[in-house]
Amino acid sequence: MPTFDDPHADAREAAEAVRGLAHATQRVEDPDVLYPVIGELMAAMRSLGQVLDQLGRAH
């Protein structure tokens, strides 16, 4: 569960979630789940772009 105030813990959790997704998508038995998965990944990439911009400004 995201903390919203501990970037290290949230980054660690995000890394684990992506690792789990990599494992879960090795075999997709129901192709109907692909569209929502792609949609969620697109949203995640938009947020990741924001995070990278913020980290770049902070660094």
N, CA, C, O and CB atoms as a CASP TS submission, in Angstrom:
PFRMAT TS
TARGET T0000
AUTHOR 0000-0000-0000
METHOD Language model
MODEL 1
PARENT N/A
ATOM      1  N   MET     1       0.848  -1.174   0.000  1.00  0.00           N
ATOM      2  CA  MET     1       0.000   0.000   0.000  1.00  0.00           C
ATOM      3  C   MET     1       0.896   1.240   0.000  1.00  0.00           C
ATOM      4  O   MET     1       1.828   1.326   0.799  1.00  0.00           O
ATOM      5  CB  MET     1      -0.966  -0.004   1.225  1.00  0.00           C
ATOM      6  N   PRO     2       0.625   2.193  -0.881  1.00  0.00           N
ATOM      7  CA  PRO     2       1.469   3.383  -0.941  1.00  0.00           C
ATOM      8  C   PRO     2       1.400   4.199   0.346  1.00  0.00           C
ATOM      9  O   PRO     2       0.361   4.274   1.003  1.00  0.00           O
ATOM     10  CB  PRO     2       1.066   4.247  -2.120  1.00  0.00           C
ATOM     11  N   THR     3       2.526   4.803   0.684  1.00  0.00           N
ATOM     12  CA  THR     3       2.569   5.630   1.893  1.00  0.00           C
ATOM     13  C   THR     3       2.237   7.081   1.588  1.00  0.00           C
ATOM     14  O   THR     3       1.725   7.793   2.453  1.00  0.00           O
ATOM     15  CB  THR     3       3.944   5.541   2.548  1.00  0.00           C
ATOM     16  N   PHE     4       2.517   7.525   0.385  1.00  0.00           N
ATOM     17  CA  PHE     4       2.330   8.903  -0.069  1.00  0.00           C
ATOM     18  C   PHE     4       3.265   9.889   0.619  1.00  0.00           C
ATOM     19  O   PHE     4       3.184  11.090   0.360  1.00  0.00           O
ATOM     20  CB  PHE     4       0.905   9.325   0.160  1.00  0.00           C
ATOM     21  N   ASP     5       4.155   9.407   1.494  1.00  0.00           N
ATOM     22  CA  ASP     5       5.109  10.327   2.128  1.00  0.00           C
ATOM     23  C   ASP     5       6.476   9.699   2.364  1.00  0.00           C
ATOM     24  O   ASP     5       7.344  10.334   2.964  1.00  0.00           O
ATOM     25  CB  ASP     5       4.552  10.814   3.443  1.00  0.00           C
ATOM     26  N   ASP     6       6.686   8.482   1.911  1.00  0.00           N
ATOM     27  CA  ASP     6       7.983   7.813   2.040  1.00  0.00           C
ATOM     28  C   ASP     6       8.413   7.338   0.652  1.00  0.00           C
ATOM     29  O   ASP     6       8.082   6.223   0.250  1.00  0.00           O
ATOM     30  CB  ASP     6       7.911   6.608   3.055  1.00  0.00           C
ATOM     31  N   PRO     7       9.157   8.187  -0.091  1.00  0.00           N
ATOM     32  CA  PRO     7       9.493   7.828  -1.466  1.00  0.00           C
ATOM     33  C   PRO     7      10.271   6.525  -1.589  1.00  0.00           C
ATOM     34  O   PRO     7      10.077   5.778  -2.548  1.00  0.00           O
ATOM     35  CB  PRO     7      10.282   8.926  -2.088  1.00  0.00           C
ATOM     36  N   HIS     8      11.146   6.244  -0.633  1.00  0.00           N
ATOM     37  CA  HIS     8      11.930   5.015  -0.723  1.00  0.00           C
ATOM     38  C   HIS     8      11.028   3.784  -0.598  1.00  0.00           C
ATOM     39  O   HIS     8      11.151   2.844  -1.382  1.00  0.00           O
ATOM     40  CB  HIS     8      13.017   4.992   0.364  1.00  0.00           C
ATOM     41  N   ALA     9      10.138   3.788   0.371  1.00  0.00           N
ATOM     42  CA  ALA     9       9.220   2.654   0.553  1.00  0.00           C
ATOM     43  C   ALA     9       8.300   2.504  -0.658  1.00  0.00           C
ATOM     44  O   ALA     9       8.039   1.390  -1.111  1.00  0.00           O
ATOM     45  CB  ALA     9       8.380   2.835   1.841  1.00  0.00           C
ATOM     46  N   ASP    10       7.808   3.634  -1.180  1.00  0.00           N
ATOM     47  CA  ASP    10       6.910   3.563  -2.336  1.00  0.00           C
ATOM     48  C   ASP    10       7.644   3.081  -3.583  1.00  0.00           C
ATOM     49  O   ASP    10       7.079   2.329  -4.377  1.00  0.00           O
ATOM     50  CB  ASP    10       6.276   4.931  -2.601  1.00  0.00           C
ATOM     51  N   ALA    11       8.897   3.503  -3.766  1.00  0.00           N
ATOM     52  CA  ALA    11       9.684   3.027  -4.908  1.00  0.00           C
ATOM     53  C   ALA    11       9.943   1.530  -4.800  1.00  0.00           C
ATOM     54  O   ALA    11       9.882   0.807  -5.794  1.00  0.00           O
ATOM     55  CB  ALA    11      11.017   3.789  -5.002  1.00  0.00           C
ATOM     56  N   ARG    12      10.231   1.072  -3.588  1.00  0.00           N
ATOM     57  CA  ARG    12      10.467  -0.363  -3.369  1.00  0.00           C
ATOM     58  C   ARG    12       9.195  -1.151  -3.696  1.00  0.00           C
ATOM     59  O   ARG    12       9.258  -2.204  -4.329  1.00  0.00           O
ATOM     60  CB  ARG    12      10.916  -0.634  -1.895  1.00  0.00           C
ATOM     61  N   GLU    13       8.052  -0.639  -3.264  1.00  0.00           N
ATOM     62  CA  GLU    13       6.789  -1.321  -3.533  1.00  0.00           C
ATOM     63  C   GLU    13       6.477  -1.320  -5.034  1.00  0.00           C
ATOM     64  O   GLU    13       5.977  -2.311  -5.567  1.00  0.00           O
ATOM     65  CB  GLU    13       5.644  -0.652  -2.750  1.00  0.00           C
ATOM     66  N   ALA    14       6.772  -0.210  -5.710  1.00  0.00           N
ATOM     67  CA  ALA    14       6.546  -0.145  -7.158  1.00  0.00           C
ATOM     68  C   ALA    14       7.418  -1.164  -7.883  1.00  0.00           C
ATOM     69  O   ALA    14       6.963  -1.828  -8.814  1.00  0.00           O
ATOM     70  CB  ALA    14       6.834   1.275  -7.690  1.00  0.00           C
ATOM     71  N   ALA    15       8.660  -1.285  -7.459  1.00  0.00           N
ATOM     72  CA  ALA    15       9.561  -2.258  -8.074  1.00  0.00           C
ATOM     73  C   ALA    15       9.029  -3.680  -7.896  1.00  0.00           C
ATOM     74  O   ALA    15       9.082  -4.487  -8.824  1.00  0.00           O
ATOM     75  CB  ALA    15      10.971  -2.138  -7.473  1.00  0.00           C
ATOM     76  N   GLU    16       8.526  -3.980  -6.721  1.00  0.00           N
ATOM     77  CA  GLU    16       7.958  -5.312  -6.475  1.00  0.00           C
ATOM     78  C   GLU    16       6.709  -5.539  -7.319  1.00  0.00           C
ATOM     79  O   GLU    16       6.490  -6.639  -7.826  1.00  0.00           O
ATOM     80  CB  GLU    16       7.624  -5.488  -4.985  1.00  0.00           C
ATOM     81  N   ALA    17       5.890  -4.499  -7.469  1.00  0.00           N
ATOM     82  CA  ALA    17       4.676  -4.627  -8.278  1.00  0.00           C
ATOM     83  C   ALA    17       5.027  -4.904  -9.735  1.00  0.00           C
ATOM     84  O   ALA    17       4.394  -5.744 -10.374  1.00  0.00           O
ATOM     85  CB  ALA    17       3.819  -3.353  -8.172  1.00  0.00           C
ATOM     86  N   VAL    18       6.027  -4.208 -10.266  1.00  0.00           N
ATOM     87  CA  VAL    18       6.431  -4.432 -11.652  1.00  0.00           C
ATOM     88  C   VAL    18       7.022  -5.827 -11.805  1.00  0.00           C
ATOM     89  O   VAL    18       6.790  -6.498 -12.810  1.00  0.00           O
ATOM     90  CB  VAL    18       7.449  -3.363 -12.106  1.00  0.00           C
ATOM     91  N   ARG    19       7.775  -6.255 -10.819  1.00  0.00           N
ATOM     92  CA  ARG    19       8.317  -7.616 -10.850  1.00  0.00           C
ATOM     93  C   ARG    19       7.180  -8.642 -10.866  1.00  0.00           C
ATOM     94  O   ARG    19       7.234  -9.622 -11.608  1.00  0.00           O
ATOM     95  CB  ARG    19       9.245  -7.859  -9.632  1.00  0.00           C
ATOM     96  N   GLY    20       6.154  -8.412 -10.046  1.00  0.00           N
ATOM     97  CA  GLY    20       4.994  -9.303 -10.031  1.00  0.00           C
ATOM     98  C   GLY    20       4.259  -9.301 -11.356  1.00  0.00           C
ATOM     99  O   GLY    20       3.808 -10.346 -11.824  1.00  0.00           O
ATOM    100  N   LEU    21       4.136  -8.116 -11.968  1.00  0.00           N
ATOM    101  CA  LEU    21       3.471  -8.019 -13.264  1.00  0.00           C
ATOM    102  C   LEU    21       4.260  -8.765 -14.334  1.00  0.00           C
ATOM    103  O   LEU    21       3.677  -9.431 -15.190  1.00  0.00           O
ATOM    104  CB  LEU    21       3.292  -6.550 -13.667  1.00  0.00           C
ATOM    105  N   ALA    22       5.581  -8.655 -14.286  1.00  0.00           N
ATOM    106  CA  ALA    22       6.408  -9.391 -15.241  1.00  0.00           C
ATOM    107  C   ALA    22       6.160 -10.892 -15.116  1.00  0.00           C
ATOM    108  O   ALA    22       6.085 -11.604 -16.117  1.00  0.00           O
ATOM    109  CB  ALA    22       7.900  -9.075 -15.023  1.00  0.00           C
ATOM    110  N   HIS    23       6.037 -11.352 -13.904  1.00  0.00           N
ATOM    111  CA  HIS    23       5.769 -12.773 -13.679  1.00  0.00           C
ATOM    112  C   HIS    23       4.356 -13.135 -14.144  1.00  0.00           C
ATOM    113  O   HIS    23       4.153 -14.163 -14.790  1.00  0.00           O
ATOM    114  CB  HIS    23       5.948 -13.126 -12.189  1.00  0.00           C
ATOM    115  N   ALA    24       3.387 -12.286 -13.811  1.00  0.00           N
ATOM    116  CA  ALA    24       1.987 -12.581 -14.129  1.00  0.00           C
ATOM    117  C   ALA    24       1.705 -12.565 -15.622  1.00  0.00           C
ATOM    118  O   ALA    24       0.768 -13.220 -16.079  1.00  0.00           O
ATOM    119  CB  ALA    24       1.085 -11.592 -13.441  1.00  0.00           C
ATOM    120  N   THR    25       2.499 -11.831 -16.387  1.00  0.00           N
ATOM    121  CA  THR    25       2.233 -11.735 -17.821  1.00  0.00           C
ATOM    122  C   THR    25       3.068 -12.701 -18.657  1.00  0.00           C
ATOM    123  O   THR    25       3.070 -12.614 -19.885  1.00  0.00           O
ATOM    124  CB  THR    25       2.485 -10.331 -18.287  1.00  0.00           C
ATOM    125  N   GLN    26       3.770 -13.609 -18.008  1.00  0.00           N
ATOM    126  CA  GLN    26       4.500 -14.625 -18.778  1.00  0.00           C
ATOM    127  C   GLN    26       3.542 -15.452 -19.617  1.00  0.00           C
ATOM    128  O   GLN    26       3.841 -15.818 -20.753  1.00  0.00           O
ATOM    129  CB  GLN    26       5.308 -15.541 -17.843  1.00  0.00           C
ATOM    130  N   ARG    27       2.400 -15.735 -19.044  1.00  0.00           N
ATOM    131  CA  ARG    27       1.349 -16.466 -19.756  1.00  0.00           C
ATOM    132  C   ARG    27       0.027 -15.771 -19.484  1.00  0.00           C
ATOM    133  O   ARG    27      -0.428 -15.700 -18.343  1.00  0.00           O
ATOM    134  CB  ARG    27       1.293 -17.972 -19.318  1.00  0.00           C
ATOM    135  N   VAL    28      -0.578 -15.264 -20.532  1.00  0.00           N
ATOM    136  CA  VAL    28      -1.881 -14.613 -20.409  1.00  0.00           C
ATOM    137  C   VAL    28      -2.906 -15.534 -21.044  1.00  0.00           C
ATOM    138  O   VAL    28      -2.927 -15.708 -22.262  1.00  0.00           O
ATOM    139  CB  VAL    28      -1.892 -13.189 -21.084  1.00  0.00           C
ATOM    140  N   GLU    29      -3.752 -16.120 -20.215  1.00  0.00           N
ATOM    141  CA  GLU    29      -4.737 -17.079 -20.722  1.00  0.00           C
ATOM    142  C   GLU    29      -5.972 -16.390 -21.280  1.00  0.00           C
ATOM    143  O   GLU    29      -6.628 -16.929 -22.171  1.00  0.00           O
ATOM    144  CB  GLU    29      -5.143 -18.040 -19.622  1.00  0.00           C
ATOM    145  N   ASP    30      -6.303 -15.195 -20.766  1.00  0.00           N
ATOM    146  CA  ASP    30      -7.486 -14.474 -21.230  1.00  0.00           C
ATOM    147  C   ASP    30      -7.035 -13.155 -21.858  1.00  0.00           C
ATOM    148  O   ASP    30      -6.717 -12.213 -21.131  1.00  0.00           O
ATOM    149  CB  ASP    30      -8.494 -14.222 -20.055  1.00  0.00           C
ATOM    150  N   PRO    31      -6.999 -13.065 -23.182  1.00  0.00           N
ATOM    151  CA  PRO    31      -6.522 -11.849 -23.834  1.00  0.00           C
ATOM    152  C   PRO    31      -7.366 -10.615 -23.518  1.00  0.00           C
ATOM    153  O   PRO    31      -6.909  -9.490 -23.719  1.00  0.00           O
ATOM    154  CB  PRO    31      -6.487 -12.058 -25.316  1.00  0.00           C
ATOM    155  N   ASP    32      -8.592 -10.812 -23.027  1.00  0.00           N
ATOM    156  CA  ASP    32      -9.440  -9.664 -22.678  1.00  0.00           C
ATOM    157  C   ASP    32      -8.855  -8.829 -21.547  1.00  0.00           C
ATOM    158  O   ASP    32      -9.213  -7.661 -21.398  1.00  0.00           O
ATOM    159  CB  ASP    32     -10.824 -10.141 -22.289  1.00  0.00           C
ATOM    160  N   VAL    33      -7.964  -9.405 -20.747  1.00  0.00           N
ATOM    161  CA  VAL    33      -7.371  -8.637 -19.648  1.00  0.00           C
ATOM    162  C   VAL    33      -6.262  -7.707 -20.139  1.00  0.00           C
ATOM    163  O   VAL    33      -5.818  -6.831 -19.396  1.00  0.00           O
ATOM    164  CB  VAL    33      -6.819  -9.584 -18.583  1.00  0.00           C
ATOM    165  N   LEU    34      -5.812  -7.887 -21.375  1.00  0.00           N
ATOM    166  CA  LEU    34      -4.686  -7.096 -21.864  1.00  0.00           C
ATOM    167  C   LEU    34      -5.008  -5.618 -21.988  1.00  0.00           C
ATOM    168  O   LEU    34      -4.163  -4.788 -21.653  1.00  0.00           O
ATOM    169  CB  LEU    34      -4.235  -7.619 -23.191  1.00  0.00           C
ATOM    170  N   TYR    35      -6.196  -5.255 -22.458  1.00  0.00           N
ATOM    171  CA  TYR    35      -6.522  -3.842 -22.617  1.00  0.00           C
ATOM    172  C   TYR    35      -6.515  -3.096 -21.287  1.00  0.00           C
ATOM    173  O   TYR    35      -5.915  -2.024 -21.209  1.00  0.00           O
ATOM    174  CB  TYR    35      -7.874  -3.695 -23.279  1.00  0.00           C
ATOM    175  N   PRO    36      -7.153  -3.611 -20.239  1.00  0.00           N
ATOM    176  CA  PRO    36      -7.073  -2.891 -18.965  1.00  0.00           C
ATOM    177  C   PRO    36      -5.650  -2.858 -18.397  1.00  0.00           C
ATOM    178  O   PRO    36      -5.261  -1.874 -17.767  1.00  0.00           O
ATOM    179  CB  PRO    36      -8.010  -3.530 -17.953  1.00  0.00           C
ATOM    180  N   VAL    37      -4.878  -3.917 -18.613  1.00  0.00           N
ATOM    181  CA  VAL    37      -3.487  -3.925 -18.139  1.00  0.00           C
ATOM    182  C   VAL    37      -2.697  -2.842 -18.855  1.00  0.00           C
ATOM    183  O   VAL    37      -1.937  -2.108 -18.223  1.00  0.00           O
ATOM    184  CB  VAL    37      -2.827  -5.313 -18.364  1.00  0.00           C
ATOM    185  N   ILE    38      -2.868  -2.737 -20.161  1.00  0.00           N
ATOM    186  CA  ILE    38      -2.170  -1.704 -20.923  1.00  0.00           C
ATOM    187  C   ILE    38      -2.603  -0.317 -20.458  1.00  0.00           C
ATOM    188  O   ILE    38      -1.769   0.580 -20.338  1.00  0.00           O
ATOM    189  CB  ILE    38      -2.435  -1.871 -22.432  1.00  0.00           C
ATOM    190  N   GLY    39      -3.884  -0.132 -20.198  1.00  0.00           N
ATOM    191  CA  GLY    39      -4.374   1.155 -19.702  1.00  0.00           C
ATOM    192  C   GLY    39      -3.755   1.531 -18.364  1.00  0.00           C
ATOM    193  O   GLY    39      -3.369   2.681 -18.153  1.00  0.00           O
ATOM    194  N   GLU    40      -3.662   0.568 -17.469  1.00  0.00           N
ATOM    195  CA  GLU    40      -3.044   0.830 -16.168  1.00  0.00           C
ATOM    196  C   GLU    40      -1.568   1.154 -16.311  1.00  0.00           C
ATOM    197  O   GLU    40      -1.048   2.019 -15.605  1.00  0.00           O
ATOM    198  CB  GLU    40      -3.223  -0.367 -15.244  1.00  0.00           C
ATOM    199  N   LEU    41      -0.887   0.462 -17.225  1.00  0.00           N
ATOM    200  CA  LEU    41       0.529   0.740 -17.459  1.00  0.00           C
ATOM    201  C   LEU    41       0.741   2.121 -18.064  1.00  0.00           C
ATOM    202  O   LEU    41       1.721   2.795 -17.750  1.00  0.00           O
ATOM    203  CB  LEU    41       1.128  -0.320 -18.369  1.00  0.00           C
ATOM    204  N   MET    42      -0.167   2.539 -18.925  1.00  0.00           N
ATOM    205  CA  MET    42      -0.068   3.891 -19.483  1.00  0.00           C
ATOM    206  C   MET    42      -0.197   4.934 -18.376  1.00  0.00           C
ATOM    207  O   MET    42       0.548   5.915 -18.352  1.00  0.00           O
ATOM    208  CB  MET    42      -1.154   4.118 -20.561  1.00  0.00           C
ATOM    209  N   ALA    43      -1.135   4.724 -17.468  1.00  0.00           N
ATOM    210  CA  ALA    43      -1.298   5.647 -16.337  1.00  0.00           C
ATOM    211  C   ALA    43      -0.055   5.647 -15.461  1.00  0.00           C
ATOM    212  O   ALA    43       0.378   6.698 -14.989  1.00  0.00           O
ATOM    213  CB  ALA    43      -2.532   5.270 -15.499  1.00  0.00           C
ATOM    214  N   ALA    44       0.513   4.478 -15.247  1.00  0.00           N
ATOM    215  CA  ALA    44       1.728   4.372 -14.431  1.00  0.00           C
ATOM    216  C   ALA    44       2.886   5.111 -15.094  1.00  0.00           C
ATOM    217  O   ALA    44       3.679   5.757 -14.409  1.00  0.00           O
ATOM    218  CB  ALA    44       2.103   2.892 -14.203  1.00  0.00           C
ATOM    219  N   MET    45       2.992   5.023 -16.415  1.00  0.00           N
ATOM    220  CA  MET    45       4.083   5.695 -17.119  1.00  0.00           C
ATOM    221  C   MET    45       3.935   7.213 -17.043  1.00  0.00           C
ATOM    222  O   MET    45       4.935   7.926 -16.957  1.00  0.00           O
ATOM    223  CB  MET    45       4.130   5.243 -18.582  1.00  0.00           C
ATOM    224  N   ARG    46       2.704   7.713 -17.075  1.00  0.00           N
ATOM    225  CA  ARG    46       2.502   9.156 -16.906  1.00  0.00           C
ATOM    226  C   ARG    46       2.965   9.588 -15.522  1.00  0.00           C
ATOM    227  O   ARG    46       3.629  10.616 -15.382  1.00  0.00           O
ATOM    228  CB  ARG    46       1.016   9.532 -17.118  1.00  0.00           C
ATOM    229  N   SER    47       2.623   8.818 -14.507  1.00  0.00           N
ATOM    230  CA  SER    47       3.066   9.142 -13.147  1.00  0.00           C
ATOM    231  C   SER    47       4.573   9.016 -13.016  1.00  0.00           C
ATOM    232  O   SER    47       5.206   9.829 -12.341  1.00  0.00           O
ATOM    233  CB  SER    47       2.380   8.232 -12.128  1.00  0.00           C
ATOM    234  N   LEU    48       5.154   8.012 -13.649  1.00  0.00           N
ATOM    235  CA  LEU    48       6.601   7.838 -13.595  1.00  0.00           C
ATOM    236  C   LEU    48       7.312   9.021 -14.244  1.00  0.00           C
ATOM    237  O   LEU    48       8.352   9.463 -13.754  1.00  0.00           O
ATOM    238  CB  LEU    48       7.009   6.531 -14.282  1.00  0.00           C
ATOM    239  N   GLY    49       6.763   9.534 -15.337  1.00  0.00           N
ATOM    240  CA  GLY    49       7.322  10.722 -15.958  1.00  0.00           C
ATOM    241  C   GLY    49       7.334  11.900 -14.999  1.00  0.00           C
ATOM    242  O   GLY    49       8.314  12.641 -14.925  1.00  0.00           O
ATOM    243  N   GLN    50       6.237  12.071 -14.264  1.00  0.00           N
ATOM    244  CA  GLN    50       6.164  13.143 -13.271  1.00  0.00           C
ATOM    245  C   GLN    50       7.203  12.938 -12.174  1.00  0.00           C
ATOM    246  O   GLN    50       7.879  13.884 -11.768  1.00  0.00           O
ATOM    247  CB  GLN    50       4.756  13.216 -12.659  1.00  0.00           C
ATOM    248  N   VAL    51       7.330  11.708 -11.698  1.00  0.00           N
ATOM    249  CA  VAL    51       8.309  11.402 -10.651  1.00  0.00           C
ATOM    250  C   VAL    51       9.725  11.730 -11.133  1.00  0.00           C
ATOM    251  O   VAL    51      10.502  12.348 -10.405  1.00  0.00           O
ATOM    252  CB  VAL    51       8.215   9.913 -10.235  1.00  0.00           C
ATOM    253  N   LEU    52      10.053  11.321 -12.346  1.00  0.00           N
ATOM    254  CA  LEU    52      11.394  11.585 -12.863  1.00  0.00           C
ATOM    255  C   LEU    52      11.664  13.084 -12.999  1.00  0.00           C
ATOM    256  O   LEU    52      12.768  13.543 -12.707  1.00  0.00           O
ATOM    257  CB  LEU    52      11.579  10.900 -14.212  1.00  0.00           C
ATOM    258  N   ASP    53      10.666  13.844 -13.439  1.00  0.00           N
ATOM    259  CA  ASP    53      10.822  15.296 -13.508  1.00  0.00           C
ATOM    260  C   ASP    53      11.071  15.885 -12.125  1.00  0.00           C
ATOM    261  O   ASP    53      11.952  16.727 -11.954  1.00  0.00           O
ATOM    262  CB  ASP    53       9.581  15.938 -14.138  1.00  0.00           C
ATOM    263  N   GLN    54      10.300  15.445 -11.148  1.00  0.00           N
ATOM    264  CA  GLN    54      10.455  15.962  -9.784  1.00  0.00           C
ATOM    265  C   GLN    54      11.795  15.589  -9.187  1.00  0.00           C
ATOM    266  O   GLN    54      12.425  16.409  -8.518  1.00  0.00           O
ATOM    267  CB  GLN    54       9.342  15.445  -8.894  1.00  0.00           C
ATOM    268  N   LEU    55      12.244  14.362  -9.419  1.00  0.00           N
ATOM    269  CA  LEU    55      13.550  13.942  -8.930  1.00  0.00           C
ATOM    270  C   LEU    55      14.662  14.733  -9.602  1.00  0.00           C
ATOM    271  O   LEU    55      15.644  15.103  -8.959  1.00  0.00           O
ATOM    272  CB  LEU    55      13.752  12.448  -9.162  1.00  0.00           C
ATOM    273  N   GLY    56      14.508  14.990 -10.887  1.00  0.00           N
ATOM    274  CA  GLY    56      15.492  15.775 -11.608  1.00  0.00           C
ATOM    275  C   GLY    56      15.592  17.191 -11.059  1.00  0.00           C
ATOM    276  O   GLY    56      16.688  17.732 -10.914  1.00  0.00           O
ATOM    277  N   ARG    57      14.440  17.791 -10.755  1.00  0.00           N
ATOM    278  CA  ARG    57      14.458  19.143 -10.170  1.00  0.00           C
ATOM    279  C   ARG    57      15.071  19.137  -8.777  1.00  0.00           C
ATOM    280  O   ARG    57      15.800  20.059  -8.412  1.00  0.00           O
ATOM    281  CB  ARG    57      13.037  19.720 -10.107  1.00  0.00           C
ATOM    282  N   ALA    58      14.779  18.100  -8.001  1.00  0.00           N
ATOM    283  CA  ALA    58      15.281  18.030  -6.630  1.00  0.00           C
ATOM    284  C   ALA    58      16.780  17.741  -6.592  1.00  0.00           C
ATOM    285  O   ALA    58      17.483  18.159  -5.672  1.00  0.00           O
ATOM    286  CB  ALA    58      14.526  16.959  -5.848  1.00  0.00           C
ATOM    287  N   HIS    59      17.246  17.038  -7.583  1.00  0.00           N
ATOM    288  CA  HIS    59      18.658  16.645  -7.599  1.00  0.00           C
ATOM    289  C   HIS    59      19.475  17.798  -8.117  1.00  0.00           C
ATOM    290  O   HIS    59      20.698  17.692  -8.217  1.00  0.00           O
ATOM    291  CB  HIS    59      18.890  15.382  -8.464  1.00  0.00           C
TER
END
